[in-house]
Amino acid sequence: MFARPFLEEWRHAQVRADQLQARLQVLESQQYQAEVILASMVEGVCALDKEGYVVWLNPAAQRVLGLPAHQVFGKRFLDLFRQPDLDTLITRVLALGEPESRELRLFGPPERVLSLQVAPCEGGTTGAALVLVAQDVTETRRLEGLRREFVANVSHELKTPLTSIRGLVETLLGGALEDPAHNRRFVGLIEEDTVRLTRLIDDLLDLSRIESKALVLQPQAITLRPLLEQLVASFQPQLQAGQVSLSLVAPDDLPLVSGDVERLRQIFINLLDNAIKFNKVGGRVDVTARSEGPWVRVAVQDTGSGIPAPDLPRIFERFYRVDKARARALGGTGLGLAIVKHLVELHQGTVSVESCPDQGSTFTVSLPRAEQRPPAAPGRPPPPRR
C-alpha cells in the first residue's frame, strides 16, 4: 500500500531531475554559443562590476585595448587607461543607468582612435554592472582625414586658375579688350590657365580610374629601349628651353617587360617631365636601364635642387609638393608622382626615390621581366610627390 505512493513520488522526482538536467544542458549550450559569438566578434567587449573592476573580456578586447588578460583581471579598468573622459563616461553610465557612446584617442605609440559604447548590465552571475564595447576606428578616421584633405586640395587647385581666368576676363571686359598692347597677352594667360585646368582634370580622372580599379591594363611584351628613345626625342624642345642635357644608357639586350605601352609611357613622361622642370639651368638628366635578376630597373636621375629628407616619405602623395610656389608656376598638378606610383604597382613593380638637397634626385622604377613575375617587390616598400 505504501510502495505505490513512494514509487509515484520517485517517478515525479526523476522526471523533474530529467527536466532540470535538460534545462541545464540548454543553458550550457546557450552560454557556449554566447561565448563563441563574443570570442569571434571584431569589436572588443569588456564587462565591469559596480566598482569598475574587469570581470570579463573577449579576445578582441585584449587586441583592441592592448590589454593581455593576465594583466587585466582584478584591476580597475580606469587604472589601466587613466583617461579623464573615460572615467567621466563610466561614472555617468553607472549613475544614470543610460547607455552612452564616445570616441577616445589613445596617444600610443601607436596613436589610436577607439569608438566606445558603454551600457549598464543588470542580472547575471558574473557580477557585471556595465558592458563596454570598443572598436578600433583609427584607419577609418585616417581615411576620412585623407578624403577631407583631398577635397580641400582639389578645391584649391581648381580655384586658383579659375580666379585668375575670372580676373583676366573682367579686365578684358572692362576695356582691355580694345587695348592692342595687352589684349593678346591676357588671352594668352587665359589659355595657359585653361590648359592647366584641363591637365588637372585629366590627372584627377586618371587617378580616380586607377584607384577604383576601373583601369584595365593591356599587357604585352615590351622592349623598353625604343620606348625610352622615343620619349627622349619628344622632350628635346623642353630640354632646349630649360638648357638641360639628357643622356640615355640602355643595353641592346635589355630583357622584355610585361606591361601596357601607353601606361608605361605615362609613367616615364611624368618622371622625365619632373626631372627637366625641377632641374637647374645647365643641368643634366641621366636615364639608365639595366637588368637585375627578375627585374628591369629604369632610373631617372637629375641634378636639380633635390628633396629634403623630411619630404621624402610623402613625395608620392596626391597634391604633395616640396616647393609649392615653383611647382604651380611650372604648371604642375601635384598628381604626377601619385599616378606614377599607382601605375607601377598595377604592373606589379615598385618605384623608389633617393635624393640629397642641392645634389638632385633619382627615381627608380622596377618592372618584372616578361619571362617571369616575382611574388613580391624587392627591397623596402616605396615611400608614400614632388
N, C-alpha and C positions, 0 to 999 in steps of 0.2 A: 504493500500500500504506500509505503513511504519512498519506495525506489522510483516510482513514476514521476512525482513532482521534482525529485532531485535530478532525475535524468533530463526532464524538460528544462530545468534551470541550467543544467550543464550545457545543453544544446544551445540555449539562448546566449549563454556566455561565450560559447565557441563561435557563434555567428557574429556577436559583437566584436570579438577578438579578430575574426577574419576581416570584418568591415574596417576595423581600426588599422589593421595591417595594410589593407588595400589603400586606405586614405594616406597612410604614412608613405607608401610607395609612390602614390600620386604626388604628394608634397615633395618627396625627394627628387622625383623626375622633374617637377616644375622648378625646383631650386637648381638642379643641374642645368636645365635649359636656360634659366636666367643667368647662371654663371658663365655658360658658354657664350651667350649673346653679349654679355658685358665684356667678356675677355676678347671677343672678336671685334668690338667697336673701335672705330678710328678715334673717336673722342675719348678723352680721359675722364673717368668717373671716380669720384672720391667721396666717401661718406665720413662725416664728422659727428661727434657726440655733442651734448649741450655745452661742454666746456671747450669745444673746438679741437679736441684730440682726434687724430685719424684712427678710424676703426676699420676701414676697408678701402682699397683702391684697386682698379684693374690695371693690367699691363700697359695699356695706352696712357694711363695717367702717370705711370712711372716714366714713360718715354717723353710725354709732352711736358710734364712738370720737371723732369730731370731729377726725380726722387726715387732712388732704389728702395724697394720695400723694407729691407732690413734697417734703413736709416729713418723710416717714417713712423712706424707703429709705436705708440706710446709717447708721441711728441705732439705738441700743439702745432696745427697747420700754420698758424701765423708766425711761429718761431722759425719755420723753415723758409719763409719768404721775407718777412719784415717789410711788408708793403702797407703804408697807411691806408691807401684806398681800399685794399682788400680787407683790412681789419674793419674798416667802416662798413663795408658791404656785408660781411658775415654777421657782424653785430646787429645790423639793422634787420636782416632776414630772420635771425633768431628772435629778435624782439617783436617784430611786427607779424611774423608768420606769412609773409608775402614773398613770392619769388621775384628776383631781380637779376639783371644782366649788366655786364660791363666789359670793356676791353682793358687789358692790363699790359703795359710794356715792361718787359724784363730786360734790364741793362746787363747783358751777358758778362763775359763772352760765352756764346754769341748773343747779340741782341735779338730778342724775340717779342712777338705780339700775340697775346692769348685772348681769345674770346671766352668769357666766363658766364655761365648761367648757374645761379645759386637758388635752391628751393628748399623749403622745410620738408622734413620727412617724419611722419608720425607712425608709430607702431613698429613692429618687427622685433626680433630678438637680439639684434646686434647692438642696440643702444644708440643707433644713429638718429640724430635730430636734424641733420641737414645734408643735402646731397649737392655736390659741386661738379659741374660738367665743364671741362676745359678743352678747347680746340685751338690748335696752333694755326693762326691765320697770317703768319709772317710773310709767306710767299704771296698770298692774296693781296695783302696791303702793299707789298713791294710792286707788284704788277699794276695795281691801281695807281700808285705814285708814278710809275713809268708812263702809264696812259695819260694821266693829267699833264705830265711834263711834255709828252709828245704833242698833245693838243695845243698846249701853250706855245711850243716851238713852231708848230705848223702855222698857228695864227700869226705869230710874229714874223715868220719868214714870208708869209703871203701879204701881210700888212705893209711891210717895208716898201716893196716895189709898187704896190697899189697906191700908197700915199704919194710916192714920187710921181707916178703917172698922173694922178689927180691934180697935183700941184702944177705939173707942166701943162696939162690941158687947160686949167684955169688961167695960167699965164698966157697961153696962146689965144684963148677966147677973150682975154682982157685987152688984146691989142697987139700982142707979139706976133700973131699970125700974119700981120701985114708988114712986119719988120724983116726984110730980107737978110739982115745981118745976123739974126738969131733964130728965125723960124725953123730952118733946116736942122740946126743944131738941137733944138728942142725936140723935133720929131725923131731925130736920131737917138736921143736919150730915151724917149718913149719906146722906141723899138728895142733898145737894149734891155729895158725893164720887162718888156713883153717876152723877149727871149728867155730871160731869167725865170719868169713865171712859168713859161712852158716847160723849161728844163726841170724846175722844181716839181711840177705836177707829174711829169713823166717819171721822175725818180720815185715819187710817192706811189704811183701806180705800180711800178716795178717792184718796189719793196713790199707793197701790200700783196701782190700776187705771189711773191716768194714766200713770205711768212705765212700765208694762208694755204700753202701747198697747192695753189692753183696753177703754178708754173710747172709745166711738164717739159723735161729736157728731151732733146732728140740726140742721143749719144751715138757717136761713131768713132772709128779710129782716126786720130788726127795727128799730123806732123806739125809740131809747134813752130819749127824754124820758119817756114814760109809765112805762117800767120804773123809771127813777130816781125818779120821783114816788111810785110805789107803795112803793119801799124807804124813802124819806124818811118817809112816813107810818107805816110799820111800826116805825120807830125812835123814835117820839115818846115812849113810856114810858121808854126808856133815856135819851133826851135830858133829860127832866124829872128823872129820878133823879140824873143827873150834873150838872144845872144847866148844860147846854151848849146853845147855839143852833146851828141848822143852816140854811143857805141853799142853794138850787139855782138855778143860772143856766144855761139851755139854750134856744137859739133854736127857734122853731116850725118852721123849715125845716131842722133838723138832718138831714143825709143818713142814709139807712138803712145799717145794718151787717149783714154776713152772720155769723150766729152761732147758737149753741144758747141758747135763752132761759134754761133752768134753770142752765146753767153760767155764763152772764153774770151771772145773779142771784147765784150763789155768789161770783163774783169781787168784785162791789160790796158784798155783805153783809160779806165779810171786811174789805174796806178801810174801810167805814163803821164797823164794829164796833170796829176798832183805833183809828180816829180819835176815837171817842167815849170808849172806855175809857181811853186814854192821854192824854186831854186834862186840863185843869185846871178847877176849879170856876169857872163863869162864862166858860168858853172858847167857842170858835166853830169850826164846821166849815163850809167852803165847798166846794160841789161845782159845778164848771163843766164844760160840754161845748161843744166847738166843732169846726168842720170846718177841716181844714188839708190842702189838696191831696187826695191819695187816702186820707187818714186822718180818722178821727173820734177826737178825744182827749178823755178824761174825766179831770179832775184832782180829787183829794180832798185838800183842804188843812186841816190842823188847827193849833191854837195850843198844842199840848202842850209837853212838855219837850224834844222834838227828839231827834235821834240823833247821837251823837258821830261825827266823821269816820272814826276807825278801824273803827267798826262798820258803816259803810255798805256796803262790799264784801261783807259776809256776811249782810246783812239778809234775803235770800231763801233762806237755808239752812234745812234742816229742824232744828227744835228750837233755833234760834239766837234768843236773847232779849237785848235790851240791858239790861233790868232784870229779872233772873230772878225775884226775890222778888215784885215787884209783879205781873208777868205771871201767876205762879201764883196769887197772891191774887185776881186778877181772873178766874180761870177759863180762861186761855189755854192752848192745847195746844202752842203753838210750831210749828204746821204751817200756819197760815192763809196766810202770805205765800208759802210754798213752793208751796202749792196754787194760789194766785193766779198765780204766775209760770208754772207748767206749763199752766194753763188758758188763759192769754193766748197763750202760744206755740202751743197747739193751734189757736187762732183765727188763727194767722199774724200775731199782733200783738206788741207789746212792752210791758213795764212798767218804769218807772224811778222813782227816788226822789231828792228833794232835801231836805236838812234842815240846820238850824243849831240847836245846843243852845240851849235856852230860848226858841226862836222858832218851834218847830213843824216839821212835815214836810209835804211834798207828794208824793203818789203819783200818777203819771200813767200811764193805760192808753191805748195807741194801738191802734185796731182798724181794719182795712181797710173801706172803704166797700163796700156791696153791689154797686155797679156794676163795681168792678174790684178786683183783688188785686195789690198791688205785689210785685215779685220779691224784694225784700229789705227788712228792717226799717230804719227811719230812725235816724239818729244813732248814738251809741255803743251797744254791747250792754248789756242791763240788768245791773246788778251782781248777783253771786250772793247778815233776817226779824226781825222785830221781835217 
